[in-house]
Amino acid sequence: MNQNVGRIDRIARFVIALVGLGIFAVVDAPFTWIGLVVAAIMGITAAMSSCPLYMIAGFSTADEPEAQV
């Protein structure tokens, strides 16, 4: 898979995933499982440095390698 998630984006995704997992694991709400799934997806995409939605949109926050001259 092509890496399209940059360093800052990865850190933000990990933080959001950890906070989300922490909150939704403790709170007993009707749609808690949706929050857990979203948090897990954020963590997985951060770990893989690849986001399928970014691929579909043609978007990337990853640093582009400099061209060789």
C-alpha positions, 0 to 999 in steps of 0.5 A: 500500500502506498503511504499517504499519511504524514508524521503529524497526521499519524500522531493526531490519528494515534491520539484520537484513537487512544482517546476514543478507545479510552472514552468509549471503553468506559462510557455505556452509550447506545452507540458506543460500538460505533465510536470504538470502530472509528477509533480502531480504524484511526489507529490502524490507518495511523499504524499503516501510514495509509488511509483508503479515503485519502487514496480515493480522494487523491490526497496525501499528507506524507512528505514527497521524496525530493526528485533526483537530479 
